[in-house]
Amino acid sequence: MATSSSLSTRQGKLILALLCAVAFLDFVDAPIVNVALPSIRHALHFSVAGLQWVPSGYLLSYGGFMLLGGRLADLIGRRRMLTAGILVIGLSSLIGGFADSSGVLVGARLAQGVGAAMTLPSALSILTTTFKEGKDRHTALGVWGGVGGLASAVGVLLGGLLTQGPGWRWVMFVNPIACVLVMGGVFALIAEDRTRRKLENFDALGALLATGGMLLLVYTLVNAPTAGWGKARTIGALAGAFALLVAFVINELRHRNPLAPLQIFRINGLAFADVTQLIAFAGFLAMFFFLTLYMQDVLHYSPIETGVAYLPVCFVIGGAAGVASQLLGRVGTRPVIVAGAVIAAGGIYWLSRIPVDGRFIADLLPGIVIMSLGMGPMFVGVTTAANSGVPADKAGLAAALVNASQQLGGALGLAVFTALATSHTNHLLAAHVAPVHALNSGLQRGLLVSAMFLAVSALIALRATNTRGNELESLSGPLPEPALP
């Protein structure tokens, strides 16, 4: 791997562009299907309950396999995992595009999530091992963070254009084309990395416990609004997921070659960055969900109009992320994360006041711009803090942890906040409030809770270590592995 690459060289810039293209491919696959859901339901005869598994199936396998995917990238090679994941995404998307039944499409989405869990931590760990701590890495992670934020908005726009244009199947068909282009770039720019570890004494039990626990947890969170939070099935599944994850931690403490060495949490900033990401993304993902419903079901925007409404997000996040990346070396990650979270919370609070007869310029645009001004810096700061000072042989694991936090947070936010919004709407409907007013009030409630979670993430970030990157280069050696008691 070209560890000597720098953003001042053509090679370094091309590598960064390639890795961000991989990240965009993974991030965009979640929101791109949302606008197409009504068309998908009609074409494949989905039930209302079954339709949620088109977006949720991707989230389930993405979050469930993230830790395993990241650690395998460290153990068997990052380029190998990257190319394998791209291949899985391309093939599963092709199958999903030709799907003639609901089961085939949901299966394809599950496979897409597995592919994303293989590619994203691999790509991020290649980035952090290619660009050294300091200005180059801050800039690279700034671009990466901007891409992460852009994908949510661009995904909605692309979904609308494709659904109203060539049809919903192109929401799936666009992926294989992108995968072919990206795969060519991987072989041209990313050198085969030597495997740092062999799979001798591989922690198979840890892999089983971690993957099983995460899958069960995300599945339960996604399914809880439909099954009911107070049902024995939901409570039992949550207890089972907790038991599996506790067993995983115990196993990691005892295993000679653990899947996820817990010593990684000794690195300054990493744990708080992951928790901040989890809480913040619960608010962000739910916010996009509620805002899309508001535009389509309250204001009656078309899919294309909904997508175009998110264009300001694309421009503002990119600029804000670029500015934030330049500030990291001067003020550190903590002020950037806290300021970003507070600003984003303010923007979402503005959006929580949306009226039934809202206008884009007066009621949506200010909140969207403010939210985007905070979203870009926050993602840049969190990603930087979660990867600063991580030794090269744990880079895949660190990347997996921060991205697993993001996926788990997204699942948590959608499950809990949609339940709160739906409950409020149903309460108003029972009181004979007009349906559109009841729906709008429920969406307001969901957005308000989303803003509150962003504010909480700012409070958590206040406790984090203020990392600047250069200070942590001394931690670049391998972390000690625990011995078997």
C-alpha positions as CSV (number, residue, x, y, z in Angstrom):
1,M,0.0,0.0,0.0
2,A,1.2,3.5,-0.9
3,T,1.6,4.7,2.7
4,S,4.0,7.4,1.4
5,S,1.1,8.9,-0.6
6,S,0.2,12.5,0.1
7,L,-2.6,14.8,-1.0
8,S,0.0,16.9,-2.7
9,T,0.6,14.1,-5.2
10,R,-1.6,13.0,-8.1
11,Q,-1.6,9.4,-6.7
12,G,-2.8,10.5,-3.3
13,K,-5.6,12.6,-4.8
14,L,-6.7,9.7,-7.0
15,I,-6.7,7.3,-4.1
16,L,-8.8,9.7,-1.9
17,A,-11.3,10.2,-4.8
18,L,-11.6,6.4,-5.2
19,L,-12.1,5.7,-1.5
20,C,-14.7,8.4,-1.3
21,A,-16.5,6.9,-4.3
22,V,-16.6,3.6,-2.5
23,A,-18.0,5.3,0.6
24,F,-20.6,7.2,-1.5
25,L,-21.7,3.9,-3.0
26,D,-22.3,2.4,0.4
27,F,-23.9,5.4,2.0
28,V,-26.2,6.2,-0.9
29,D,-27.8,2.7,-1.0
30,A,-29.9,3.4,2.1
31,P,-31.7,6.6,1.1
32,I,-31.9,6.0,-2.6
33,V,-34.7,3.4,-2.3
34,N,-36.9,5.5,0.0
35,V,-38.5,7.7,-2.7
36,A,-39.0,4.5,-4.8
37,L,-40.9,2.6,-2.1
38,P,-44.5,3.4,-3.4
39,S,-43.5,2.2,-6.9
40,I,-41.8,-0.9,-5.5
41,R,-44.9,-1.8,-3.4
42,H,-47.2,-1.5,-6.4
43,A,-44.9,-3.5,-8.8
44,L,-44.0,-6.4,-6.5
45,H,-47.2,-6.4,-4.4
46,F,-45.6,-5.8,-1.0
47,S,-47.7,-5.7,2.1
48,V,-47.4,-2.5,4.2
49,A,-45.4,-4.4,6.9
50,G,-43.2,-6.1,4.3
51,L,-42.3,-2.9,2.5
52,Q,-40.2,-1.7,5.5
53,W,-37.8,-4.5,4.9
54,V,-36.6,-3.0,1.6
55,P,-34.7,-0.2,3.4
56,S,-34.4,-2.0,6.7
57,G,-33.0,-5.2,5.3
58,Y,-30.0,-3.3,4.1
59,L,-29.6,-1.6,7.5
60,L,-29.9,-5.0,9.2
61,S,-27.1,-6.8,7.4
62,Y,-24.9,-3.7,7.1
63,G,-24.9,-3.1,10.9
64,G,-24.8,-6.8,11.8
65,F,-21.8,-7.7,9.7
66,M,-19.8,-4.5,10.1
67,L,-17.6,-5.6,13.0
68,L,-16.7,-8.9,11.3
69,G,-16.0,-7.1,8.0
70,G,-13.7,-4.6,9.5
71,R,-11.7,-7.1,11.5
72,L,-11.3,-9.5,8.5
73,A,-10.0,-6.5,6.5
74,D,-7.1,-6.3,9.1
75,L,-6.6,-10.1,9.1
76,I,-6.8,-11.1,5.5
77,G,-6.1,-7.9,3.6
78,R,-8.0,-4.7,3.0
79,R,-7.9,-4.7,-0.8
80,R,-9.2,-8.3,-0.8
81,M,-12.1,-7.4,1.4
82,L,-12.8,-4.3,-0.6
83,T,-12.9,-6.1,-4.0
84,A,-15.0,-8.9,-2.5
85,G,-17.5,-6.4,-1.1
86,I,-17.8,-4.5,-4.3
87,L,-18.5,-7.7,-6.2
88,V,-21.2,-8.7,-3.7
89,I,-22.8,-5.2,-4.0
90,G,-22.8,-5.3,-7.8
91,L,-24.2,-8.9,-8.1
92,S,-26.9,-8.4,-5.5
93,S,-28.0,-5.1,-7.0
94,L,-28.3,-6.7,-10.4
95,I,-30.4,-9.5,-8.9
96,G,-32.5,-6.9,-7.1
97,G,-33.1,-4.9,-10.3
98,F,-34.5,-8.0,-12.0
99,A,-36.5,-9.1,-8.9
100,D,-40.0,-10.4,-9.8
101,S,-41.1,-11.0,-6.2
102,S,-40.9,-9.2,-2.8
103,G,-38.7,-12.0,-1.3
104,V,-36.1,-11.7,-4.0
105,L,-35.8,-7.9,-3.6
106,V,-35.5,-8.1,0.2
107,G,-32.9,-10.9,-0.2
108,A,-30.9,-8.7,-2.6
109,R,-31.0,-5.8,-0.1
110,L,-29.8,-8.1,2.7
111,A,-26.9,-9.1,0.4
112,Q,-26.2,-5.5,-0.5
113,G,-25.8,-4.8,3.3
114,V,-23.3,-7.6,3.7
115,G,-21.3,-6.2,0.8
116,A,-21.3,-2.7,2.3
117,A,-20.1,-4.1,5.6
118,M,-17.1,-5.6,3.8
119,T,-16.3,-2.5,1.8
120,L,-16.8,0.5,4.1
121,P,-14.4,-0.4,6.9
122,S,-11.9,-1.6,4.4
123,A,-12.0,1.7,2.5
124,L,-11.8,3.8,5.6
125,S,-8.9,1.8,7.0
126,I,-7.1,2.2,3.7
127,L,-7.6,5.9,4.0
128,T,-6.3,6.1,7.6
129,T,-3.2,4.0,6.8
130,T,-2.5,5.8,3.5
131,F,-2.6,9.4,4.8
132,K,-0.4,10.2,7.8
133,E,-1.7,11.8,11.0
134,G,-1.8,15.6,10.6
135,K,-2.9,17.9,7.8
136,D,-3.2,15.2,5.1
137,R,-5.4,13.0,7.2
138,H,-7.5,15.9,8.4
139,T,-8.2,16.9,4.8
140,A,-8.8,13.4,3.7
141,L,-11.3,12.7,6.5
142,G,-12.9,16.1,5.9
143,V,-13.7,15.0,2.3
144,W,-14.8,11.6,3.6
145,G,-17.1,13.2,6.2
146,G,-18.5,15.5,3.5
147,V,-19.3,12.5,1.3
148,G,-21.1,10.8,4.1
149,G,-23.4,13.7,4.6
150,L,-23.9,14.3,0.9
151,A,-25.0,10.7,0.2
152,S,-28.2,11.1,2.3
153,A,-29.3,14.1,0.3
154,V,-28.0,12.9,-3.1
155,G,-29.6,9.5,-2.5
156,V,-33.1,11.0,-2.2
157,L,-32.5,13.1,-5.3
158,L,-31.2,10.2,-7.4
159,G,-34.1,8.0,-6.2
160,G,-36.6,10.6,-7.3
161,L,-35.0,11.1,-10.7
162,L,-34.6,7.4,-11.4
163,T,-38.1,6.5,-10.2
164,Q,-39.9,9.1,-12.2
165,G,-37.5,8.6,-15.2
166,P,-36.5,5.1,-16.3
167,G,-38.3,3.4,-13.3
168,W,-37.6,2.1,-9.9
169,R,-35.5,-0.8,-11.1
170,W,-32.8,1.6,-12.0
171,V,-32.4,2.4,-8.4
172,M,-30.8,-1.0,-8.3
173,F,-29.3,-1.1,-11.8
174,V,-27.2,2.0,-11.2
175,N,-25.0,0.1,-8.7
176,P,-23.5,-2.6,-11.0
177,I,-22.4,0.2,-13.4
178,A,-20.7,2.1,-10.5
179,C,-19.2,-1.1,-9.1
180,V,-17.4,-1.9,-12.5
181,L,-15.9,1.6,-12.5
182,V,-14.9,1.5,-8.9
183,M,-13.4,-2.0,-9.2
184,G,-11.2,-0.8,-12.1
185,G,-9.9,2.0,-9.9
186,V,-9.2,-0.4,-7.0
187,F,-6.9,-2.6,-9.1
188,A,-5.2,0.5,-10.7
189,L,-4.6,2.5,-7.5
190,I,-4.6,0.2,-4.4
191,A,-1.7,-2.1,-4.0
192,E,-2.2,-5.5,-2.5
193,D,-1.4,-5.2,1.2
194,R,0.4,-7.9,3.0
195,T,-1.7,-9.8,5.4
196,R,-0.5,-8.7,8.9
197,R,-1.9,-11.7,10.6
198,K,-2.8,-15.2,9.5
199,L,-6.2,-16.7,10.4
200,E,-4.6,-19.1,12.8
201,N,-6.5,-19.3,16.1
202,F,-9.2,-17.1,14.5
203,D,-11.8,-16.1,17.0
204,A,-14.7,-18.0,15.4
205,L,-16.8,-17.9,18.5
206,G,-16.3,-14.2,18.9
207,A,-17.3,-13.7,15.2
208,L,-20.5,-15.7,15.8
209,L,-21.4,-13.9,19.0
210,A,-20.7,-10.4,17.7
211,T,-22.5,-11.0,14.4
212,G,-25.4,-12.8,16.0
213,G,-25.8,-10.2,18.7
214,M,-25.7,-7.2,16.3
215,L,-28.1,-8.9,13.8
216,L,-30.6,-9.7,16.6
217,L,-30.3,-6.2,18.1
218,V,-30.8,-4.3,14.8
219,Y,-33.6,-6.7,13.7
220,T,-35.4,-6.2,17.0
221,L,-35.1,-2.4,16.8
222,V,-36.3,-2.3,13.2
223,N,-39.2,-4.7,13.9
224,A,-40.3,-3.2,17.3
225,P,-42.6,-0.5,15.9
226,T,-44.6,-3.2,14.1
227,A,-44.4,-6.0,16.7
228,G,-44.9,-3.6,19.7
229,W,-42.3,-2.5,22.2
230,G,-44.1,-4.0,25.2
231,K,-44.6,-7.4,23.6
232,A,-42.8,-10.4,25.1
233,R,-41.3,-11.2,21.7
234,T,-39.6,-7.8,21.5
235,I,-38.4,-7.8,25.2
236,G,-37.1,-11.4,24.8
237,A,-35.2,-10.5,21.6
238,L,-33.6,-7.5,23.2
239,A,-32.6,-9.6,26.2
240,G,-31.2,-12.2,23.9
241,A,-29.2,-9.6,21.9
242,F,-27.8,-8.2,25.1
243,A,-26.8,-11.7,26.4
244,L,-25.0,-12.4,23.1
245,L,-23.1,-9.2,23.2
246,V,-22.1,-9.7,26.9
247,A,-20.9,-13.2,26.0
248,F,-18.9,-11.6,23.2
249,V,-17.1,-9.2,25.6
250,I,-16.3,-12.1,28.0
251,N,-15.0,-14.2,25.1
252,E,-12.8,-11.3,23.8
253,L,-11.2,-10.9,27.3
254,R,-10.3,-14.6,27.3
255,H,-9.3,-15.3,23.7
256,R,-5.6,-15.3,22.7
257,N,-6.4,-13.7,19.3
258,P,-9.7,-11.8,19.9
259,L,-11.8,-10.6,17.0
260,A,-12.0,-7.2,18.6
261,P,-9.2,-6.5,21.1
262,L,-10.9,-4.4,23.8
263,Q,-7.6,-2.6,24.4
264,I,-8.5,-0.5,21.4
265,F,-10.8,1.5,23.6
266,R,-7.8,2.8,25.5
267,I,-7.0,5.0,22.6
268,N,-8.0,8.6,23.4
269,G,-11.2,9.8,21.9
270,L,-12.3,6.5,20.2
271,A,-15.0,5.4,22.7
272,F,-16.6,8.8,23.1
273,A,-16.5,9.3,19.3
274,D,-18.3,6.1,18.7
275,V,-21.0,6.8,21.3
276,T,-21.4,10.4,19.9
277,Q,-21.8,9.0,16.4
278,L,-24.5,6.5,17.6
279,I,-26.6,9.1,19.3
280,A,-26.2,11.8,16.6
281,F,-27.0,9.5,13.7
282,A,-30.2,8.4,15.5
283,G,-31.3,12.0,15.1
284,F,-29.9,12.5,11.6
285,L,-31.4,9.5,9.9
286,A,-34.8,9.9,11.5
287,M,-34.7,13.6,10.5
288,F,-34.3,12.7,6.8
289,F,-37.1,10.1,7.1
290,F,-39.6,12.6,8.7
291,L,-38.7,15.4,6.4
292,T,-39.3,13.3,3.3
293,L,-42.7,12.2,4.6
294,Y,-43.6,15.8,5.3
295,M,-42.7,16.9,1.8
296,Q,-44.5,14.1,0.1
297,D,-47.5,13.4,2.3
298,V,-48.2,16.9,3.7
299,L,-47.0,19.3,1.0
300,H,-47.6,16.7,-1.8
301,Y,-44.2,17.1,-3.4
302,S,-43.4,14.7,-6.2
303,P,-40.4,12.4,-5.9
304,I,-38.3,14.7,-8.0
305,E,-39.4,17.8,-6.1
306,T,-38.5,16.1,-2.9
307,G,-35.1,15.2,-4.2
308,V,-34.4,18.8,-5.5
309,A,-35.4,20.2,-2.1
310,Y,-32.4,18.4,-0.6
311,L,-29.9,20.1,-3.1
312,P,-28.9,22.8,-0.5
313,V,-27.7,19.9,1.7
314,C,-25.2,18.8,-0.9
315,F,-23.6,22.2,-1.3
316,V,-23.6,23.3,2.3
317,I,-22.3,20.1,3.8
318,G,-19.4,20.0,1.3
319,G,-18.3,23.5,2.2
320,A,-18.8,23.1,5.9
321,A,-16.9,19.8,6.0
322,G,-14.0,21.4,4.1
323,V,-13.7,24.3,6.6
324,A,-14.0,21.9,9.5
325,S,-11.1,19.7,8.3
326,Q,-8.8,22.8,8.3
327,L,-9.8,23.7,11.8
328,L,-9.0,20.2,13.3
329,G,-5.3,20.8,13.5
330,R,-5.8,24.1,15.2
331,V,-8.6,23.5,17.7
332,G,-8.9,19.7,17.8
333,T,-11.8,17.4,17.3
334,R,-13.9,18.2,20.4
335,P,-14.8,21.8,19.6
336,V,-15.6,20.9,16.0
337,I,-17.9,18.0,17.1
338,V,-19.7,20.0,19.8
339,A,-20.2,23.0,17.7
340,G,-21.4,20.9,14.8
341,A,-23.9,19.0,16.9
342,V,-25.3,22.1,18.5
343,I,-25.7,23.9,15.2
344,A,-27.3,20.7,13.7
345,A,-29.7,20.4,16.6
346,G,-30.7,24.0,16.1
347,G,-31.5,23.4,12.4
348,I,-33.6,20.3,13.2
349,Y,-35.4,22.2,15.9
350,W,-36.3,24.8,13.3
351,L,-37.6,22.0,11.1
352,S,-39.7,20.6,14.0
353,R,-41.9,23.7,13.7
354,I,-43.0,22.9,10.1
355,P,-46.7,24.0,9.5
356,V,-49.3,22.1,7.5
357,D,-49.2,24.8,4.8
358,G,-45.4,25.2,4.9
359,R,-43.4,26.9,2.2
360,F,-40.0,25.8,1.1
361,I,-38.2,29.1,1.3
362,A,-39.6,30.2,4.7
363,D,-40.1,26.9,6.6
364,L,-37.7,24.4,5.2
365,L,-34.7,26.0,3.6
366,P,-33.4,27.8,6.8
367,G,-33.6,24.7,8.9
368,I,-32.0,22.5,6.1
369,V,-29.1,25.0,5.7
370,I,-28.5,25.3,9.5
371,M,-28.6,21.5,9.9
372,S,-26.2,21.0,7.1
373,L,-23.8,23.6,8.5
374,G,-23.5,21.4,11.6
375,M,-23.8,18.0,10.0
376,G,-20.6,18.3,7.9
377,P,-18.2,19.4,10.7
378,M,-19.7,16.9,13.1
379,F,-19.1,13.9,10.8
380,V,-15.6,15.1,10.0
381,G,-14.8,15.5,13.7
382,V,-16.2,12.2,14.8
383,T,-14.5,10.2,12.0
384,T,-11.2,11.9,12.8
385,A,-11.5,11.3,16.6
386,A,-12.5,7.6,16.0
387,N,-9.4,6.9,13.9
388,S,-6.7,9.1,15.4
389,G,-3.8,7.2,16.9
390,V,-5.2,3.8,15.8
391,P,-2.3,1.4,15.0
392,A,-2.3,0.1,11.4
393,D,-3.1,-3.4,12.4
394,K,-6.4,-2.2,14.1
395,A,-7.4,0.3,11.4
396,G,-10.1,-1.9,10.0
397,L,-11.5,-2.6,13.5
398,A,-11.6,1.1,14.3
399,A,-13.3,1.9,11.0
400,A,-15.9,-0.9,11.7
401,L,-16.7,0.4,15.2
402,V,-17.5,4.0,14.1
403,N,-19.6,2.8,11.2
404,A,-21.3,0.1,13.2
405,S,-22.2,2.9,15.7
406,Q,-23.7,4.9,12.8
407,Q,-25.8,2.0,11.6
408,L,-27.0,1.0,15.1
409,G,-27.8,4.6,15.8
410,G,-29.8,4.9,12.6
411,A,-31.8,1.7,13.4
412,L,-32.4,3.0,17.0
413,G,-33.6,6.4,15.8
414,L,-36.0,5.1,13.2
415,A,-37.4,2.5,15.5
416,V,-37.9,4.7,18.6
417,F,-38.7,8.1,16.9
418,T,-41.2,6.7,14.4
419,A,-43.0,4.9,17.2
420,L,-43.3,8.2,19.1
421,A,-44.4,10.1,16.0
422,T,-46.9,7.4,15.1
423,S,-48.3,7.1,18.6
424,H,-48.8,10.9,18.7
425,T,-50.5,10.9,15.3
426,N,-52.8,8.0,16.3
427,H,-53.8,9.8,19.5
428,L,-54.8,12.9,17.6
429,L,-56.7,10.8,15.0
430,A,-58.6,9.2,17.9
431,A,-59.5,12.7,19.1
432,H,-61.0,13.4,15.6
433,V,-58.2,15.8,14.5
434,A,-58.0,16.1,10.7
435,P,-55.6,13.4,9.3
436,V,-53.2,15.9,7.6
437,H,-52.9,17.9,10.9
438,A,-52.5,14.7,12.9
439,L,-49.7,13.5,10.6
440,N,-48.0,16.8,10.6
441,S,-48.1,17.0,14.4
442,G,-46.6,13.5,14.6
443,L,-43.8,14.5,12.3
444,Q,-43.1,17.6,14.4
445,R,-42.8,15.4,17.5
446,G,-40.4,13.1,15.7
447,L,-38.2,16.0,14.5
448,L,-38.2,17.5,18.0
449,V,-36.9,14.3,19.5
450,S,-34.3,14.1,16.8
451,A,-33.1,17.6,17.7
452,M,-32.9,16.6,21.3
453,F,-30.7,13.6,20.5
454,L,-28.3,15.9,18.6
455,A,-28.1,18.1,21.7
456,V,-27.4,15.1,23.8
457,S,-24.6,14.0,21.4
458,A,-23.0,17.4,22.0
459,L,-23.0,16.9,25.7
460,I,-21.4,13.5,25.3
461,A,-18.7,15.0,23.0
462,L,-17.8,17.5,25.8
463,R,-16.4,14.5,27.7
464,A,-14.2,13.3,24.8
465,T,-10.5,13.8,24.6
466,N,-9.6,16.7,22.3
467,T,-7.4,15.0,19.7
468,R,-5.4,16.9,17.1
469,G,-3.9,14.0,15.2
470,N,-0.2,14.9,15.5
471,E,-0.2,14.4,19.2
472,L,-1.1,10.7,18.7
473,E,1.5,9.5,16.3
474,S,3.4,8.0,19.2
475,L,0.5,5.5,19.5
476,S,1.1,4.1,16.0
477,G,2.6,0.8,17.3
478,P,0.5,-2.3,17.8
479,L,-1.6,-2.5,20.9
480,P,-0.8,-5.3,23.3
481,E,-3.0,-8.4,23.0
482,P,-4.5,-9.9,26.1
483,A,-3.1,-13.2,27.3
484,L,-5.3,-16.2,28.1
485,P,-5.9,-16.3,31.8
